[in-house]
Amino acid sequence: MIVLEVTNMVRFLLILLLPIILLSFAFYLKSKNLENWIVRKYIHTTGLFVIGVVCSVLESLGEILLAIIIIASSLIILSLLPMQILQKITNMGTRDGESQLLLLMNGFVTSGVAVILLIVFFDHKWIFFGSLLSVAFGDGLGEFIGKPFGRHKYKIFSQKSVEGSLGVLIGCIFGGLLATITLYQFNFEIFMIVIFASIVATIIEGLSALFIDNILMPFSYGFILWYYLV
């Protein structure tokens, strides 16, 4: 029993190290004077990935809540110090010319979506994980490809590119496969459903404006996985 408790504590502490490592790399990227959108999208992608990992690996809502409280409290404490960590993270995560209020709204909405997905799919964490990764990797890879390589533009509600949408599709497929292989199982049926869910999510991203894709992509992705595989 004691060995089990120690093992759980070590696992818990290792999980808490993940956001510290990824955040430290964000500051490293910023120090290299990279374009702001690269650092911003890195924070967006890794932030959702961390949320997905923490909520998927920890075994109870109590552990998840404790991890969130520790991470949030650490950021708040650091923001009160001269280093102003939280303010710097906010600045790095804001688009050029975008108000920080819009960023905070995006953060609250996306966090709310993650909470709802976690509650609904708590007994099927692979669905929760795949849903978050559809935004983390799909939306992330879409900008990493579309921003520098997007040549064939189209606009419905906001300007996109065919190359960027292809990146979204690849990212969504990768996220879904990562979630199902690590937390569930893998076979041809699952592969085809992941592709279908990824196509739907890509279409939604192409039709979206502002941060609407952060809401509709994970919900549609999760519903499709649940409907066909549960």
C-alpha positions as CSV (number, residue, x, y, z in Angstrom):
1,M,0.0,0.0,0.0
2,I,2.8,2.4,0.9
3,V,4.7,1.6,-2.3
4,L,1.5,2.2,-4.3
5,E,1.0,5.6,-2.6
6,V,4.6,6.6,-3.3
7,T,4.2,5.5,-6.9
8,N,1.1,7.6,-7.3
9,M,2.8,10.6,-5.8
10,V,5.8,10.3,-8.1
11,R,3.5,10.0,-11.1
12,F,1.5,13.0,-10.0
13,L,4.7,15.1,-9.6
14,L,6.1,14.0,-12.9
15,I,2.8,15.1,-14.6
16,L,3.1,18.5,-12.9
17,L,6.6,18.9,-14.4
18,L,5.2,18.6,-18.0
19,P,3.6,22.2,-18.1
20,I,6.8,23.6,-16.5
21,I,9.0,22.0,-19.2
22,L,6.8,23.1,-22.1
23,L,6.3,26.6,-20.7
24,S,10.1,27.0,-20.2
25,F,10.5,26.1,-23.9
26,A,8.0,28.8,-24.8
27,F,10.2,31.4,-23.1
28,Y,13.3,29.9,-24.9
29,L,11.5,30.4,-28.2
30,K,10.6,34.0,-27.3
31,S,14.2,34.7,-26.4
32,K,15.2,33.7,-30.0
33,N,13.1,36.6,-31.3
34,L,10.9,34.3,-33.4
35,E,7.7,35.8,-34.9
36,N,5.0,36.2,-32.3
37,W,2.5,33.9,-34.1
38,I,5.0,30.9,-33.7
39,V,5.3,31.3,-30.0
40,R,1.5,32.0,-29.6
41,K,0.5,28.9,-31.6
42,Y,3.1,26.8,-29.7
43,I,1.5,27.9,-26.4
44,H,-2.0,27.2,-27.8
45,T,-1.0,23.7,-28.9
46,T,1.1,22.6,-25.9
47,G,-1.5,24.2,-23.5
48,L,-4.3,22.0,-24.8
49,F,-2.0,19.0,-25.0
50,V,-1.0,19.5,-21.3
51,I,-4.7,19.8,-20.3
52,G,-5.5,16.6,-22.2
53,V,-2.6,14.6,-20.7
54,V,-3.2,15.7,-17.1
55,C,-6.9,15.0,-17.3
56,S,-6.5,11.7,-19.1
57,V,-3.7,10.2,-17.0
58,L,-4.9,11.2,-13.5
59,E,-7.4,8.7,-12.2
60,S,-9.9,10.8,-10.3
61,L,-11.6,14.1,-10.5
62,G,-10.0,14.9,-7.1
63,E,-6.5,14.4,-8.5
64,I,-7.3,16.4,-11.6
65,L,-8.7,19.3,-9.5
66,L,-5.7,19.2,-7.2
67,A,-3.3,19.4,-10.3
68,I,-5.3,22.3,-11.7
69,I,-5.2,24.2,-8.4
70,I,-1.5,23.7,-8.0
71,I,-0.7,24.8,-11.6
72,A,-3.1,27.8,-11.4
73,S,-1.8,28.8,-8.0
74,S,1.8,28.6,-9.1
75,L,1.1,30.9,-12.1
76,I,-0.8,33.4,-9.9
77,I,2.0,33.5,-7.4
78,L,4.7,33.9,-10.1
79,S,2.6,36.7,-11.6
80,L,2.8,38.7,-8.4
81,L,6.6,38.5,-8.3
82,P,8.8,40.9,-10.3
83,M,9.2,38.3,-13.0
84,Q,5.5,38.7,-13.9
85,I,5.3,35.2,-15.5
86,L,1.5,35.3,-16.1
87,Q,1.6,38.7,-17.8
88,K,4.4,37.5,-20.1
89,I,2.5,34.3,-21.0
90,T,-0.6,36.4,-21.8
91,N,1.5,38.7,-24.0
92,M,3.0,35.8,-25.8
93,G,-0.4,34.2,-26.4
94,T,-2.0,37.3,-27.8
95,R,-2.3,37.9,-31.6
96,D,-0.7,41.0,-33.1
97,G,-3.3,43.8,-32.8
98,E,-5.7,41.6,-30.7
99,S,-7.0,42.7,-27.3
100,Q,-6.0,40.6,-24.3
101,L,-9.7,40.6,-23.4
102,L,-10.4,38.5,-26.4
103,L,-7.6,36.2,-25.4
104,L,-9.0,35.8,-21.9
105,M,-12.5,35.1,-23.4
106,N,-11.0,32.5,-25.6
107,G,-9.2,30.9,-22.7
108,F,-12.3,30.8,-20.5
109,V,-14.4,29.4,-23.3
110,T,-11.9,26.7,-24.3
111,S,-11.4,25.8,-20.6
112,G,-15.2,25.4,-20.2
113,V,-15.3,23.2,-23.3
114,A,-12.6,21.0,-21.8
115,V,-14.5,20.7,-18.5
116,I,-17.7,19.7,-20.2
117,L,-15.9,17.2,-22.4
118,L,-14.2,15.7,-19.4
119,I,-17.4,15.3,-17.4
120,V,-19.3,13.8,-20.4
121,F,-16.5,11.4,-21.4
122,F,-14.9,10.8,-18.1
123,D,-15.4,7.0,-18.5
124,H,-14.1,7.2,-22.0
125,K,-11.0,9.4,-21.6
126,W,-9.7,8.5,-25.0
127,I,-12.6,10.4,-26.5
128,F,-11.9,13.4,-24.3
129,F,-8.2,13.3,-25.2
130,G,-8.8,12.9,-28.9
131,S,-11.3,15.8,-28.9
132,L,-8.8,18.2,-27.3
133,L,-6.0,17.0,-29.5
134,S,-8.2,17.7,-32.6
135,V,-7.9,21.4,-31.6
136,A,-4.4,21.3,-30.2
137,F,-2.8,19.5,-33.2
138,G,-5.3,20.3,-35.9
139,D,-5.6,24.0,-35.3
140,G,-1.9,24.2,-34.4
141,L,-0.6,22.4,-37.5
142,G,-3.0,24.3,-39.7
143,E,-1.4,27.6,-38.8
144,F,2.1,26.2,-38.8
145,I,1.6,25.1,-42.4
146,G,-0.9,27.7,-43.6
147,K,0.9,30.8,-42.3
148,P,4.2,30.3,-44.2
149,F,3.1,28.0,-47.0
150,G,-0.5,29.0,-47.6
151,R,-0.7,30.0,-51.3
152,H,-4.3,29.1,-52.3
153,K,-6.5,31.3,-50.2
154,Y,-10.2,31.1,-49.6
155,K,-12.6,33.1,-47.4
156,I,-16.0,32.2,-45.9
157,F,-16.1,34.0,-42.6
158,S,-12.3,34.5,-42.2
159,Q,-9.4,34.0,-44.5
160,K,-7.9,30.5,-44.7
161,S,-5.8,28.5,-47.1
162,V,-6.0,25.1,-48.7
163,E,-2.6,24.3,-47.4
164,G,-3.6,25.3,-43.8
165,S,-6.8,23.2,-44.0
166,L,-4.7,20.2,-45.1
167,G,-2.5,20.8,-42.0
168,V,-5.7,20.9,-39.9
169,L,-6.8,17.5,-41.3
170,I,-3.4,15.9,-40.7
171,G,-3.2,17.3,-37.2
172,C,-6.7,16.0,-36.4
173,I,-5.9,12.6,-37.7
174,F,-2.7,12.4,-35.7
175,G,-4.4,13.6,-32.5
176,G,-7.2,11.1,-32.8
177,L,-4.8,8.2,-33.5
178,L,-2.6,9.2,-30.6
179,A,-5.5,9.2,-28.3
180,T,-7.0,5.9,-29.4
181,I,-3.7,4.0,-29.6
182,T,-2.5,5.2,-26.2
183,L,-5.7,5.1,-24.2
184,Y,-8.0,2.7,-26.1
185,Q,-7.2,0.4,-29.0
186,F,-6.5,0.5,-32.7
187,N,-8.1,-1.3,-35.7
188,F,-9.2,-0.4,-39.2
189,E,-12.7,0.7,-38.1
190,I,-11.2,3.1,-35.5
191,F,-8.9,4.4,-38.2
192,M,-11.7,5.2,-40.6
193,I,-13.9,6.9,-37.9
194,V,-10.9,9.0,-36.9
195,I,-10.5,10.1,-40.5
196,F,-14.2,10.9,-40.8
197,A,-14.2,12.9,-37.5
198,S,-11.1,14.7,-38.7
199,I,-12.7,15.7,-42.0
200,V,-15.7,17.1,-40.2
201,A,-13.5,19.0,-37.8
202,T,-11.5,20.4,-40.7
203,I,-14.6,21.6,-42.4
204,I,-15.8,23.3,-39.2
205,E,-12.4,25.0,-38.8
206,G,-12.6,26.3,-42.4
207,L,-16.1,27.7,-41.7
208,S,-15.2,29.2,-38.3
209,A,-14.2,32.7,-37.3
210,L,-12.6,34.0,-34.1
211,F,-12.4,31.1,-31.6
212,I,-15.6,29.3,-32.6
213,D,-13.5,26.4,-33.9
214,N,-12.2,25.8,-30.3
215,I,-15.8,25.1,-29.3
216,L,-17.3,23.2,-32.3
217,M,-14.2,21.1,-33.3
218,P,-13.8,19.1,-30.1
219,F,-17.6,18.7,-29.6
220,S,-18.1,17.4,-33.1
221,Y,-15.0,15.2,-32.9
222,G,-16.0,13.7,-29.6
223,F,-19.6,13.1,-30.6
224,I,-18.5,11.2,-33.7
225,L,-16.1,9.0,-31.8
226,W,-18.7,8.3,-29.2
227,Y,-21.5,7.7,-31.7
228,Y,-19.6,5.2,-33.8
229,L,-17.3,3.5,-31.4
230,V,-19.0,3.3,-28.0
